[in-house]
Amino acid sequence: MAYVAHRKNDDGESASYQVKWRLGGGRTAPQQTERVPPTEEGQAAAGVFKEAVNEHEVNHWGQWASTSEAIHFGIEPKACTLCYAFTQQWLRPILESEGTEATPPPAQ
């Protein structure tokens, strides 16, 4: 079961919010934490993250893996297309106009 802890510094000022939970939910399991800024948005984000952990029993390592997967399959192909078009339509003509030999792109 995850919960949100409001952390304060030595002066009593708000320092951060932390979502805390035990990996796998066991009492003796290693404790996991995720820290967010001490703002209203941070507090709201901590609440959402806590609910996600409780609902899905996912630690932040698993979420990073799914983010990596989203980048690999969602963003990377579009970024490659954009970079290729940028190179072909803008960079190569500039290099050629300056007399610089443009090497062909590597085979994919």
MODELLER restraints for C-alpha pairs under 7 A, 6 or more apart:
rsr = mdl.restraints
at = mdl.atoms
rsr.add(forms.Gaussian(group=physical.xy_distance, feature=features.Distance(at['CA:1:A'], at['CA:21:A']), mean=5.95, stdev=0.5))
rsr.add(forms.Gaussian(group=physical.xy_distance, feature=features.Distance(at['CA:1:A'], at['CA:25:A']), mean=6.11, stdev=0.5))
rsr.add(forms.Gaussian(group=physical.xy_distance, feature=features.Distance(at['CA:1:A'], at['CA:54:A']), mean=5.79, stdev=0.5))
rsr.add(forms.Gaussian(group=physical.xy_distance, feature=features.Distance(at['CA:2:A'], at['CA:19:A']), mean=6.64, stdev=0.5))
rsr.add(forms.Gaussian(group=physical.xy_distance, feature=features.Distance(at['CA:2:A'], at['CA:20:A']), mean=5.46, stdev=0.5))
rsr.add(forms.Gaussian(group=physical.xy_distance, feature=features.Distance(at['CA:2:A'], at['CA:21:A']), mean=4.30, stdev=0.5))
rsr.add(forms.Gaussian(group=physical.xy_distance, feature=features.Distance(at['CA:2:A'], at['CA:50:A']), mean=5.57, stdev=0.5))
rsr.add(forms.Gaussian(group=physical.xy_distance, feature=features.Distance(at['CA:2:A'], at['CA:53:A']), mean=6.52, stdev=0.5))
rsr.add(forms.Gaussian(group=physical.xy_distance, feature=features.Distance(at['CA:2:A'], at['CA:54:A']), mean=5.92, stdev=0.5))
rsr.add(forms.Gaussian(group=physical.xy_distance, feature=features.Distance(at['CA:3:A'], at['CA:19:A']), mean=5.63, stdev=0.5))
rsr.add(forms.Gaussian(group=physical.xy_distance, feature=features.Distance(at['CA:3:A'], at['CA:20:A']), mean=5.50, stdev=0.5))
rsr.add(forms.Gaussian(group=physical.xy_distance, feature=features.Distance(at['CA:3:A'], at['CA:21:A']), mean=6.63, stdev=0.5))
rsr.add(forms.Gaussian(group=physical.xy_distance, feature=features.Distance(at['CA:3:A'], at['CA:50:A']), mean=6.14, stdev=0.5))
rsr.add(forms.Gaussian(group=physical.xy_distance, feature=features.Distance(at['CA:4:A'], at['CA:17:A']), mean=6.59, stdev=0.5))
rsr.add(forms.Gaussian(group=physical.xy_distance, feature=features.Distance(at['CA:4:A'], at['CA:18:A']), mean=5.52, stdev=0.5))
rsr.add(forms.Gaussian(group=physical.xy_distance, feature=features.Distance(at['CA:4:A'], at['CA:19:A']), mean=4.47, stdev=0.5))
rsr.add(forms.Gaussian(group=physical.xy_distance, feature=features.Distance(at['CA:4:A'], at['CA:20:A']), mean=6.28, stdev=0.5))
rsr.add(forms.Gaussian(group=physical.xy_distance, feature=features.Distance(at['CA:4:A'], at['CA:46:A']), mean=6.62, stdev=0.5))
rsr.add(forms.Gaussian(group=physical.xy_distance, feature=features.Distance(at['CA:4:A'], at['CA:47:A']), mean=6.96, stdev=0.5))
rsr.add(forms.Gaussian(group=physical.xy_distance, feature=features.Distance(at['CA:4:A'], at['CA:50:A']), mean=6.93, stdev=0.5))
rsr.add(forms.Gaussian(group=physical.xy_distance, feature=features.Distance(at['CA:5:A'], at['CA:17:A']), mean=5.67, stdev=0.5))
rsr.add(forms.Gaussian(group=physical.xy_distance, feature=features.Distance(at['CA:5:A'], at['CA:18:A']), mean=5.11, stdev=0.5))
rsr.add(forms.Gaussian(group=physical.xy_distance, feature=features.Distance(at['CA:5:A'], at['CA:19:A']), mean=6.32, stdev=0.5))
rsr.add(forms.Gaussian(group=physical.xy_distance, feature=features.Distance(at['CA:6:A'], at['CA:16:A']), mean=6.27, stdev=0.5))
rsr.add(forms.Gaussian(group=physical.xy_distance, feature=features.Distance(at['CA:6:A'], at['CA:17:A']), mean=4.64, stdev=0.5))
rsr.add(forms.Gaussian(group=physical.xy_distance, feature=features.Distance(at['CA:6:A'], at['CA:18:A']), mean=6.50, stdev=0.5))
rsr.add(forms.Gaussian(group=physical.xy_distance, feature=features.Distance(at['CA:7:A'], at['CA:14:A']), mean=6.23, stdev=0.5))
rsr.add(forms.Gaussian(group=physical.xy_distance, feature=features.Distance(at['CA:7:A'], at['CA:15:A']), mean=5.49, stdev=0.5))
rsr.add(forms.Gaussian(group=physical.xy_distance, feature=features.Distance(at['CA:7:A'], at['CA:16:A']), mean=5.20, stdev=0.5))
rsr.add(forms.Gaussian(group=physical.xy_distance, feature=features.Distance(at['CA:7:A'], at['CA:17:A']), mean=5.76, stdev=0.5))
rsr.add(forms.Gaussian(group=physical.xy_distance, feature=features.Distance(at['CA:8:A'], at['CA:14:A']), mean=4.50, stdev=0.5))
rsr.add(forms.Gaussian(group=physical.xy_distance, feature=features.Distance(at['CA:8:A'], at['CA:15:A']), mean=4.78, stdev=0.5))
rsr.add(forms.Gaussian(group=physical.xy_distance, feature=features.Distance(at['CA:8:A'], at['CA:16:A']), mean=6.92, stdev=0.5))
rsr.add(forms.Gaussian(group=physical.xy_distance, feature=features.Distance(at['CA:9:A'], at['CA:15:A']), mean=5.63, stdev=0.5))
rsr.add(forms.Gaussian(group=physical.xy_distance, feature=features.Distance(at['CA:14:A'], at['CA:38:A']), mean=5.87, stdev=0.5))
rsr.add(forms.Gaussian(group=physical.xy_distance, feature=features.Distance(at['CA:15:A'], at['CA:38:A']), mean=5.65, stdev=0.5))
rsr.add(forms.Gaussian(group=physical.xy_distance, feature=features.Distance(at['CA:16:A'], at['CA:35:A']), mean=6.61, stdev=0.5))
rsr.add(forms.Gaussian(group=physical.xy_distance, feature=features.Distance(at['CA:16:A'], at['CA:36:A']), mean=5.85, stdev=0.5))
rsr.add(forms.Gaussian(group=physical.xy_distance, feature=features.Distance(at['CA:16:A'], at['CA:37:A']), mean=4.94, stdev=0.5))
rsr.add(forms.Gaussian(group=physical.xy_distance, feature=features.Distance(at['CA:16:A'], at['CA:38:A']), mean=4.21, stdev=0.5))
rsr.add(forms.Gaussian(group=physical.xy_distance, feature=features.Distance(at['CA:17:A'], at['CA:35:A']), mean=5.84, stdev=0.5))
rsr.add(forms.Gaussian(group=physical.xy_distance, feature=features.Distance(at['CA:17:A'], at['CA:36:A']), mean=5.38, stdev=0.5))
rsr.add(forms.Gaussian(group=physical.xy_distance, feature=features.Distance(at['CA:17:A'], at['CA:37:A']), mean=6.38, stdev=0.5))
rsr.add(forms.Gaussian(group=physical.xy_distance, feature=features.Distance(at['CA:17:A'], at['CA:38:A']), mean=5.86, stdev=0.5))
rsr.add(forms.Gaussian(group=physical.xy_distance, feature=features.Distance(at['CA:17:A'], at['CA:43:A']), mean=6.34, stdev=0.5))
rsr.add(forms.Gaussian(group=physical.xy_distance, feature=features.Distance(at['CA:17:A'], at['CA:46:A']), mean=6.78, stdev=0.5))
rsr.add(forms.Gaussian(group=physical.xy_distance, feature=features.Distance(at['CA:18:A'], at['CA:33:A']), mean=6.31, stdev=0.5))
rsr.add(forms.Gaussian(group=physical.xy_distance, feature=features.Distance(at['CA:18:A'], at['CA:34:A']), mean=5.52, stdev=0.5))
rsr.add(forms.Gaussian(group=physical.xy_distance, feature=features.Distance(at['CA:18:A'], at['CA:35:A']), mean=4.41, stdev=0.5))
rsr.add(forms.Gaussian(group=physical.xy_distance, feature=features.Distance(at['CA:18:A'], at['CA:36:A']), mean=6.26, stdev=0.5))
rsr.add(forms.Gaussian(group=physical.xy_distance, feature=features.Distance(at['CA:18:A'], at['CA:46:A']), mean=6.92, stdev=0.5))
rsr.add(forms.Gaussian(group=physical.xy_distance, feature=features.Distance(at['CA:19:A'], at['CA:33:A']), mean=5.48, stdev=0.5))
rsr.add(forms.Gaussian(group=physical.xy_distance, feature=features.Distance(at['CA:19:A'], at['CA:34:A']), mean=5.21, stdev=0.5))
rsr.add(forms.Gaussian(group=physical.xy_distance, feature=features.Distance(at['CA:19:A'], at['CA:35:A']), mean=6.48, stdev=0.5))
rsr.add(forms.Gaussian(group=physical.xy_distance, feature=features.Distance(at['CA:19:A'], at['CA:46:A']), mean=6.04, stdev=0.5))
rsr.add(forms.Gaussian(group=physical.xy_distance, feature=features.Distance(at['CA:19:A'], at['CA:50:A']), mean=6.06, stdev=0.5))
rsr.add(forms.Gaussian(group=physical.xy_distance, feature=features.Distance(at['CA:20:A'], at['CA:31:A']), mean=6.92, stdev=0.5))
rsr.add(forms.Gaussian(group=physical.xy_distance, feature=features.Distance(at['CA:20:A'], at['CA:32:A']), mean=5.73, stdev=0.5))
rsr.add(forms.Gaussian(group=physical.xy_distance, feature=features.Distance(at['CA:20:A'], at['CA:33:A']), mean=4.57, stdev=0.5))
rsr.add(forms.Gaussian(group=physical.xy_distance, feature=features.Distance(at['CA:20:A'], at['CA:34:A']), mean=6.78, stdev=0.5))
rsr.add(forms.Gaussian(group=physical.xy_distance, feature=features.Distance(at['CA:21:A'], at['CA:31:A']), mean=5.73, stdev=0.5))
rsr.add(forms.Gaussian(group=physical.xy_distance, feature=features.Distance(at['CA:21:A'], at['CA:32:A']), mean=5.38, stdev=0.5))
rsr.add(forms.Gaussian(group=physical.xy_distance, feature=features.Distance(at['CA:21:A'], at['CA:33:A']), mean=6.61, stdev=0.5))
rsr.add(forms.Gaussian(group=physical.xy_distance, feature=features.Distance(at['CA:22:A'], at['CA:29:A']), mean=5.52, stdev=0.5))
rsr.add(forms.Gaussian(group=physical.xy_distance, feature=features.Distance(at['CA:22:A'], at['CA:30:A']), mean=5.66, stdev=0.5))
rsr.add(forms.Gaussian(group=physical.xy_distance, feature=features.Distance(at['CA:22:A'], at['CA:31:A']), mean=4.41, stdev=0.5))
rsr.add(forms.Gaussian(group=physical.xy_distance, feature=features.Distance(at['CA:22:A'], at['CA:32:A']), mean=5.82, stdev=0.5))
rsr.add(forms.Gaussian(group=physical.xy_distance, feature=features.Distance(at['CA:23:A'], at['CA:29:A']), mean=5.57, stdev=0.5))
rsr.add(forms.Gaussian(group=physical.xy_distance, feature=features.Distance(at['CA:23:A'], at['CA:30:A']), mean=5.73, stdev=0.5))
rsr.add(forms.Gaussian(group=physical.xy_distance, feature=features.Distance(at['CA:23:A'], at['CA:31:A']), mean=6.19, stdev=0.5))
rsr.add(forms.Gaussian(group=physical.xy_distance, feature=features.Distance(at['CA:23:A'], at['CA:32:A']), mean=6.43, stdev=0.5))
rsr.add(forms.Gaussian(group=physical.xy_distance, feature=features.Distance(at['CA:23:A'], at['CA:59:A']), mean=6.81, stdev=0.5))
rsr.add(forms.Gaussian(group=physical.xy_distance, feature=features.Distance(at['CA:24:A'], at['CA:57:A']), mean=6.83, stdev=0.5))
rsr.add(forms.Gaussian(group=physical.xy_distance, feature=features.Distance(at['CA:36:A'], at['CA:42:A']), mean=5.31, stdev=0.5))
rsr.add(forms.Gaussian(group=physical.xy_distance, feature=features.Distance(at['CA:36:A'], at['CA:46:A']), mean=6.64, stdev=0.5))
rsr.add(forms.Gaussian(group=physical.xy_distance, feature=features.Distance(at['CA:53:A'], at['CA:59:A']), mean=6.68, stdev=0.5))
rsr.add(forms.Gaussian(group=physical.xy_distance, feature=features.Distance(at['CA:92:A'], at['CA:102:A']), mean=6.38, stdev=0.5))
rsr.add(forms.Gaussian(group=physical.xy_distance, feature=features.Distance(at['CA:95:A'], at['CA:102:A']), mean=6.65, stdev=0.5))
rsr.add(forms.Gaussian(group=physical.xy_distance, feature=features.Distance(at['CA:96:A'], at['CA:102:A']), mean=6.65, stdev=0.5))
